[in-house]
Amino acid sequence: MQQQTKDTDARRQWMGVLAKSDESHVVQLWAGLSDLPAWEYLRRPEVGLVMVRGRMGGDGGPFNLGEMTVTRCSVRLQNGVVGHAWVAGRSARHAEMAAIADALMQDGDWRARVGEKLLAPLQSKLADDRGRAERKAAATRVDFFTMVRGED
Amino acid sequence: MYVAVKGGEKAIDNAHALLAEDRRGDETIPELTLTQIDQQLGLAVDRVMTEGSVYDRELAALALKQAQGDAVEAIFLLRAYRTTLPRFGASQPVDTGAMAIRRRISAAFKDLPGGQVLGPTYDYTHRLLDFALAAEGAPRASVESAEAGLEPAPRVTDVLHHQGLIEPSGNGADLPGDLTRQPLNFPAGRDLRLQNLARGDEGFLLALAYSSQRGYGNTHPFAGEIRMGEVAVELVPEELGFAIDIGTITVTECQMINQFKGSKDIPPQFTRGYGLTFGQGERKAMAMALVDRSLRAEDLGEQATNPAQDQEFVLYHSDNVEASGFVQHLKLPHYVDFQSELEMIRRLRRENAEAAQ
């Protein structure tokens, strides 16, 4: 049971990284993966909408904010391993690569290589971008209150 | 009533060709790309996504290009496009508390955990035209903080809630109503009201919010918190049975805190108004939060006598696609109607003249 939770967490993690990365970055790294196994579509890339929900007051009951475009795709590797992808936007190519990568990451023979050549650089780029945005925001942090306090 | 007319195909076709030429403008000037619109007219893209109710920067940029920058026409185009796509499902509610913050301010507390982060704001600019932008050139470089990033920033309303000074948000239904699927009935729940306001016209909501501040339904608001940044969108695909992130979206959230004297059932406390938009939509989020609070008047036992407090008035007139359609349908041929009115006026005048003789 615990192992299953761990596996699920790991899969959630890489699926999220694949979905959140720029398509151009995935394409660029994909070129470095050679001799990928044959695969077939279980579900061809399909573009649709997901209703994005918010919460009333940020923490209350849900409400429908508006939709977003998403592309989903499912593939099966030659050895039967199935990969799924749900990726924001309308790129069939991005969803297809994400689904294949999801299958490869579940495959013991491929996991290390795809993890190293694809997932690790994608993840580090996401972290770098996030860090840069955060440091830029932090430079605009206001210190209104470095003077004498004590009125409270 | 308008009637169908026949003919005019050639003229209509030529008119659309003329429109296409007009849209392109002088062909010696480079054509705009969708990426340029996305990158350099980002706030226009954000508005079209919010009111068009589809988060897709490229589609919104295309709509703006096609509409020659007319936001309301672009919103109409995006709404029309969305009807061509299947709905795969709904996300888990986004967690704005876990937002990767790019801007976060409070007008109620100066000293709050996580601090005040101005971010990319027009506040404190002098609103003087910047002729440096008229000449092409690189922008001023932004500054990166040398220290680590930001501290965690809990919502201001959470801080007040811990002290019991503000009403809880309430749980609502597990499955919120969806006004793209069911017609709006009154009284409408807050879930439907917020969906309506999120899609609603910014100008209309801004004017209503302004009216509520000026005395047409006084709400004594404070901008408890405004935050803008990125949130992950999570969804549980059927084939997996667990939640995965499908992407990241930018949102703007506004929490208005309003004075409330209490009623016979509720002690005096602060109440809330809530605004949430796609992208950077601070003015819209603030207006939405003020109108949300105004529309809660009846729920809170307040007298609802002003336009901003009137559910039917607000919710039936907030949508600029519907409003634009009904106003603009007046351009369609009303020849038969008008002929009969003309007849009537002539008859009345004749009768008046005869009576006077």
Contacts between the chains, C-beta under 8 A, distances in Angstrom:
chain1	res1	chain2	res2	distance
A	8	B	242	5.4
A	11	B	244	8.0
A	12	B	242	6.4
A	12	B	243	7.1
A	12	B	244	5.4
A	12	B	245	7.6
A	15	B	244	4.5
A	15	B	245	7.2
A	16	B	232	7.2
A	16	B	244	6.0
A	16	B	245	3.5
A	19	B	244	7.3
A	19	B	245	5.8
A	19	B	246	5.1
A	19	B	247	5.4
A	20	B	232	7.4
A	20	B	245	6.2
A	20	B	247	6.0
A	20	B	248	5.3
A	46	B	86	7.8
A	47	B	85	6.4
A	48	B	85	5.2
A	48	B	86	4.4
A	48	B	87	6.4
A	48	B	88	4.3
A	49	B	54	7.1
A	49	B	82	6.4
A	49	B	85	5.0
A	49	B	86	7.1
A	49	B	87	5.0
A	49	B	88	6.6
A	50	B	87	7.5
A	50	B	88	5.5
A	50	B	89	5.8
A	50	B	90	6.6
A	50	B	91	5.6
A	50	B	233	7.3
A	50	B	235	5.9
A	50	B	246	6.8
A	51	B	87	6.7
A	51	B	89	7.4
A	51	B	90	4.1
A	51	B	91	6.8
A	51	B	178	7.1
A	52	B	55	6.6
A	52	B	90	7.8
A	52	B	91	5.0
A	52	B	94	6.5
A	52	B	233	5.9
A	52	B	249	7.0
A	53	B	90	5.8
A	53	B	91	5.5
A	53	B	92	7.0
A	53	B	93	4.4
A	53	B	94	6.9
A	53	B	176	6.8
A	54	B	93	5.9
A	54	B	94	5.7
A	54	B	96	7.3
A	54	B	194	7.5
A	54	B	198	7.9
A	54	B	251	7.8
A	54	B	276	4.8
A	55	B	93	4.6
A	55	B	94	7.8
A	55	B	96	7.7
A	55	B	169	7.1
A	56	B	169	5.4
A	56	B	170	6.9
A	56	B	172	6.0
A	56	B	190	5.7
A	56	B	191	6.8
A	56	B	194	6.2
A	56	B	274	5.9
A	57	B	157	6.5
A	57	B	169	3.3
A	57	B	170	7.7
A	57	B	255	7.1
A	57	B	272	5.1
A	57	B	274	5.0
A	58	B	96	4.9
A	58	B	97	6.6
A	58	B	155	5.6
A	58	B	157	6.7
A	58	B	169	7.2
A	58	B	253	6.3
A	58	B	255	6.6
A	58	B	274	6.9
A	59	B	97	7.1
A	59	B	155	7.2
A	59	B	157	7.5
A	59	B	158	7.1
A	59	B	169	5.1
A	60	B	168	7.5
A	60	B	169	2.7
A	60	B	170	5.0
A	60	B	171	6.5
A	60	B	172	6.0
A	61	B	169	7.4
A	61	B	170	6.2
A	61	B	171	4.9
A	61	B	172	1.9
A	61	B	173	6.2
A	61	B	174	7.9
A	61	B	176	7.0
A	61	B	190	7.9
A	61	B	191	6.5
A	62	B	93	4.6
A	62	B	172	6.6
A	62	B	173	7.9
A	62	B	174	7.4
A	62	B	175	7.9
A	62	B	176	4.8
A	62	B	191	7.0
A	63	B	172	7.5
A	63	B	176	4.8
A	63	B	190	7.3
A	63	B	191	4.0
A	63	B	192	7.6
A	63	B	194	4.4
A	63	B	195	5.6
A	64	B	90	7.3
A	64	B	176	5.5
A	64	B	177	7.7
A	64	B	178	5.1
A	64	B	179	7.9
A	64	B	180	7.8
A	64	B	191	7.3
A	64	B	195	4.6
A	65	B	94	7.7
A	65	B	194	7.9
A	65	B	195	7.1
A	65	B	198	5.3
A	65	B	251	8.0
A	65	B	276	5.9
A	65	B	278	7.4
A	66	B	49	7.5
A	66	B	50	6.7
A	66	B	53	4.0
A	66	B	54	6.7
A	66	B	55	6.5
A	66	B	198	6.0
A	66	B	199	6.6
A	66	B	278	6.1
A	67	B	53	6.0
A	67	B	54	5.2
A	67	B	55	7.1
A	67	B	82	6.3
A	67	B	87	7.3
A	68	B	54	6.8
A	68	B	55	3.7
A	68	B	56	6.6
A	68	B	91	8.0
A	68	B	233	6.7
A	68	B	247	7.2
A	68	B	249	6.5
A	69	B	54	6.6
A	69	B	55	7.2
A	69	B	56	4.3
A	69	B	59	7.0
A	69	B	85	7.2
A	70	B	88	6.3
A	70	B	235	7.9
A	70	B	246	5.7
A	70	B	247	7.4
A	72	B	88	6.6
A	72	B	237	7.4
A	74	B	239	7.0
A	84	B	237	6.5
A	84	B	239	5.7
A	84	B	240	6.4
A	86	B	88	8.0
A	86	B	235	6.2
A	86	B	237	5.7
A	86	B	244	6.5
A	86	B	246	4.5
A	87	B	246	6.4
A	87	B	247	6.8
A	88	B	55	7.9
A	88	B	233	6.9
A	88	B	246	5.4
A	88	B	247	2.6
A	88	B	248	7.6
A	88	B	249	7.5
A	89	B	56	6.8
A	89	B	58	7.7
A	89	B	247	7.1
A	90	B	56	6.9
A	90	B	58	7.6
A	90	B	59	7.8
A	130	B	100	6.1
A	131	B	149	6.5
A	132	B	144	6.7
A	133	B	100	7.0
A	133	B	102	6.3
A	133	B	230	8.0
A	134	B	100	6.9
A	134	B	101	7.9
A	134	B	149	3.4
A	134	B	150	5.6
A	135	B	144	4.1
A	135	B	145	4.7
A	135	B	149	5.7
A	136	B	102	7.9
A	136	B	142	5.1
A	136	B	143	7.1
A	136	B	144	5.5
A	136	B	145	7.5
A	137	B	101	6.3
A	137	B	102	4.9
A	137	B	103	7.1
A	137	B	117	5.2
A	137	B	119	5.6
A	137	B	149	7.5
A	137	B	150	6.2
A	137	B	229	7.8
A	138	B	117	7.2
A	138	B	144	7.9
A	138	B	145	3.7
A	138	B	147	6.9
A	138	B	148	7.8
A	138	B	149	5.3
A	138	B	150	5.3
A	139	B	142	7.3
A	139	B	143	4.2
A	139	B	144	6.0
A	139	B	145	4.3
A	140	B	103	7.8
A	140	B	117	5.8
A	140	B	118	4.1
A	140	B	119	5.6
A	140	B	121	8.0
A	141	B	115	4.9
A	141	B	116	6.7
A	141	B	117	5.0
A	141	B	118	7.6
A	141	B	145	7.5
A	141	B	150	7.3
A	142	B	115	7.1
A	142	B	116	4.4
A	142	B	117	7.5
A	142	B	118	6.1
A	143	B	115	7.7
A	144	B	110	4.7
A	144	B	111	7.6
A	144	B	116	6.8
A	145	B	110	5.6
A	145	B	111	4.9
A	149	B	111	7.9
